[in-house]
Amino acid sequence: MLIQFFYTLRAAKLPVSVKEFLTLLEALKVGVIADDGGPDLDKFYFLARTTLVKDEAHFDKFDRAFSAYFKGVEMLTDFTADIPLEWLRKHLELELTPEQKAAIEKMGWDELMETLKKRFEEQKERHEGGNRWIGTGGTSPFGANGYNPQGIRIGQAKGRNKSAVKVWDQRAYRDYDDNLELGTRNIKVALRRLRRFAREGSDLELDLDDTIHKTAANAGMLDIRMVPERHNKVKVLLLMDVGGTMDEHIHRVEEMFSAAKSEFKHLEFYYFHNCVYDFMWKNNRRRYAEKTPTWDVIRKYNKDYKLIFIGDATMSPYEILQPGGSVEYNNEEPGAEWLQRLTNAFPKYAWINPEPQGVWQYRQSISLIQQLMHQRMFPLSINGLESAMRLLNK
């Protein structure tokens, strides 16, 4: 089994050598992660990453490859049952006609959660191609590589139909690169509409006009005049959606992030996933260890900060409206409550959406976010950024 795992890592462009792979096998042979409880996928994950990955820059590639091979089953809700890996192994992928998809009924939130609990209690073996059990390639609301208009994705590397209301797999997102060299200057030019300059600090700049005037008045005797340097006084609080469907927009978001770091001296940023809840984070690899409570963000920054969200607003409506609706954990309050608190704390705000504007009307979650933002949503385009900057400058 682990030979194929090795080839999966190499296919993911990870520089894994045979020597490192043999080190992993030797560690398993001598029982480095063995205990009385039997094999532990979490312990194997950390052992494999330690022995096979030499550079932190490759952690995200490793996480993707590990998830693709083992169909990650680390649980992110309060359930305690383990899901056998064999239940989730992909053997077929279901393809349905639009008519067949329309005939499948979807469960409500409460019914979905209650039914999943029952399946954990009842299911004893692998299922494939069905409509009831946790499995693969069917129309059940629970599993991978099938189809259901509203279900819980388990053991699948990434979304296919964007219809899951909760996701069982945990993977590490990577931070956006704020040093990316932009292919054009257009984004920087658009962001400059928000800048406001003021002179502050010690006298560092030559005041050419006043120097000429004073020198002439002094019968040609040079009289140098200095003024404080001009600085951009605008303060920006940037909140960025990361992971999931945002993977499709990484390059464009990195371009904007890099431009913002260049243009705004007073820039603070945090990450969130899908919707803002009770915490955010600054580093995606340590997002569970180094959480920043959203209340602390609200209290720390003054209302003169311009609040900018970047996200595709593409998610289950439950993530916005329902306690416990987050795909990653059981949030006590719905995302809508936190969005309202943030927009109340920072009156100048806007949402930048990298999704094409033509699809906005077809996604319920985007409509909900637009309502919560009071229609202050703009596309991630030059015209969209210019419109957003003009709004924030009022």
Backbone hydrogen bonds, N-H to C=O, Kabsch-Sander energy under -0.5 kcal/mol:
donor,donor_aa,acceptor,acceptor_aa,energy
5,F,1,M,-1.2
6,F,2,L,-2.2
7,Y,3,I,-2.0
8,T,4,Q,-2.1
9,L,5,F,-2.0
10,R,6,F,-2.0
11,A,7,Y,-2.4
12,A,8,T,-1.3
13,K,10,R,-1.7
14,L,9,L,-1.9
16,V,14,L,-2.4
17,S,15,P,-0.5
21,F,17,S,-1.9
22,L,18,V,-2.6
23,T,19,K,-1.7
24,L,20,E,-1.9
25,L,21,F,-2.1
26,E,22,L,-2.4
27,A,23,T,-2.2
28,L,24,L,-2.1
29,K,25,L,-2.4
30,V,26,E,-2.1
31,G,28,L,-0.9
32,V,27,A,-2.5
34,A,31,G,-0.7
38,G,35,D,-1.5
44,F,40,D,-2.2
45,Y,41,L,-2.4
46,F,42,D,-2.0
47,L,43,K,-2.3
48,A,44,F,-3.1
49,R,45,Y,-2.5
50,T,46,F,-2.2
51,T,47,L,-2.2
52,L,48,A,-2.3
53,V,49,R,-1.9
54,K,52,L,-0.6
58,H,55,D,-2.2
59,F,56,E,-1.9
62,F,58,H,-2.4
63,D,59,F,-2.7
64,R,60,D,-2.2
65,A,61,K,-2.5
66,F,62,F,-3.1
67,S,63,D,-2.5
68,A,64,R,-2.5
69,Y,65,A,-2.1
70,F,66,F,-2.8
71,K,67,S,-1.8
87,W,84,P,-1.1
88,L,85,L,-1.6
89,R,86,E,-0.8
91,H,89,R,-0.5
94,L,145,N,-2.1
101,K,97,T,-2.3
102,A,98,P,-2.1
103,A,99,E,-1.0
104,I,101,K,-1.3
105,E,103,A,-0.5
107,M,150,Q,-0.6
112,L,108,G,-2.5
113,M,109,W,-2.3
114,E,110,D,-2.3
115,T,111,E,-2.4
116,L,112,L,-2.0
117,K,113,M,-1.7
118,K,114,E,-1.7
119,R,115,T,-2.3
120,F,116,L,-2.1
121,E,117,K,-1.5
122,E,118,K,-2.1
123,Q,119,R,-3.0
129,G,136,T,-3.3
135,G,133,W,-0.5
135,G,142,F,-1.7
136,T,127,H,-1.4
137,G,144,A,-2.0
139,T,130,G,-2.2
140,S,130,G,-1.1
143,G,152,I,-1.7
144,A,135,G,-2.1
147,Y,138,G,-2.6
151,G,163,S,-0.7
152,I,141,P,-3.3
153,R,151,G,-0.5
153,R,166,K,-2.1
154,I,143,G,-2.1
155,G,72,G,-0.6
165,V,151,G,-3.0
166,K,151,G,-0.9
167,V,327,V,-1.2
168,W,153,R,-3.0
178,D,176,Y,-0.7
180,L,177,D,-0.7
182,L,180,L,-0.5
189,V,185,R,-2.4
190,A,186,N,-2.3
191,L,187,I,-2.4
192,R,188,K,-1.6
193,R,190,A,-1.2
194,L,191,L,-2.1
195,R,192,R,-1.2
198,A,231,H,-1.9
200,E,229,E,-1.9
204,L,202,S,-0.8
204,L,227,V,-1.2
205,E,227,V,-2.6
207,D,225,R,-2.8
208,L,206,L,-1.1
211,T,207,D,-2.4
212,I,208,L,-2.4
213,H,209,D,-2.3
214,K,210,D,-2.7
215,T,211,T,-2.4
216,A,212,I,-2.4
217,A,213,H,-2.1
218,N,214,K,-1.0
219,A,216,A,-1.2
220,G,215,T,-2.1
221,M,218,N,-1.7
222,L,220,G,-0.5
227,V,205,E,-2.9
229,E,202,S,-0.8
231,H,198,A,-2.7
233,K,196,R,-3.4
233,K,231,H,-0.6
236,V,266,H,-2.9
237,L,306,K,-3.1
238,L,236,V,-0.6
238,L,268,E,-3.3
239,L,237,L,-0.6
239,L,308,I,-2.7
240,M,238,L,-0.5
240,M,270,Y,-2.7
241,D,310,I,-3.2
242,V,272,F,-1.9
246,M,243,G,-1.8
247,D,244,G,-1.8
248,E,245,T,-1.1
249,H,246,M,-1.7
250,I,247,D,-0.9
253,V,249,H,-2.4
254,E,250,I,-2.7
255,E,251,H,-1.9
256,M,252,R,-1.9
257,F,253,V,-3.0
258,S,254,E,-2.7
259,A,255,E,-2.2
260,A,256,M,-2.7
261,K,257,F,-2.4
262,S,258,S,-1.5
263,E,259,A,-2.2
264,F,260,A,-2.4
265,K,263,E,-0.6
266,H,234,V,-0.8
267,L,265,K,-1.0
268,E,236,V,-2.6
270,Y,238,L,-2.1
271,Y,281,W,-3.4
272,F,240,M,-2.2
273,H,275,C,-0.5
274,N,272,F,-0.5
275,C,273,H,-2.6
277,Y,279,F,-0.6
280,M,292,T,-2.7
281,W,271,Y,-1.5
282,K,290,E,-0.5
286,R,283,N,-1.0
287,R,284,N,-1.0
290,E,286,R,-2.8
292,T,280,M,-3.2
294,T,278,D,-2.0
296,D,293,P,-0.6
297,V,293,P,-1.5
298,I,294,T,-2.3
299,R,295,W,-2.2
300,K,296,D,-2.4
301,Y,297,V,-1.6
305,Y,302,N,-1.7
306,K,235,K,-3.2
307,L,305,Y,-0.6
307,L,348,K,-2.8
308,I,237,L,-2.7
308,I,306,K,-0.6
309,F,350,A,-2.5
310,I,239,L,-2.4
311,G,352,I,-2.1
315,M,313,A,-0.7
319,E,316,S,-1.6
320,I,316,S,-0.5
320,I,317,P,-1.2
321,L,317,P,-2.1
322,Q,318,Y,-2.5
324,G,331,N,-2.1
325,G,322,Q,-2.0
331,N,329,Y,-1.3
335,G,319,E,-0.8
336,A,320,I,-2.8
337,E,334,P,-0.9
338,W,334,P,-1.0
339,L,335,G,-2.4
340,Q,336,A,-2.1
341,R,337,E,-1.9
342,L,338,W,-2.2
343,T,339,L,-2.4
344,N,340,Q,-1.9
345,A,341,R,-1.9
346,F,342,L,-2.1
349,Y,347,P,-0.9
350,A,307,L,-1.8
351,W,376,R,-2.7
352,I,309,F,-3.3
353,N,351,W,-0.5
353,N,378,F,-3.1
359,V,356,P,-1.8
360,W,357,Q,-1.0
362,Y,359,V,-1.5
363,R,360,W,-1.5
364,Q,362,Y,-0.6
367,S,363,R,-1.7
368,L,364,Q,-2.1
369,I,365,S,-2.4
370,Q,366,I,-2.6
371,Q,367,S,-2.0
372,L,368,L,-2.3
373,M,369,I,-2.2
374,H,371,Q,-1.4
375,Q,370,Q,-3.4
376,R,373,M,-1.0
377,M,375,Q,-0.7
378,F,351,W,-3.0
380,L,353,N,-2.0
381,S,379,P,-2.1
385,L,381,S,-3.0
386,E,382,I,-2.4
387,S,383,N,-2.2
388,A,384,G,-2.2
389,M,385,L,-2.7
390,R,386,E,-2.1
391,L,387,S,-2.0
392,L,388,A,-2.4
393,N,389,M,-1.2
394,K,391,L,-1.2
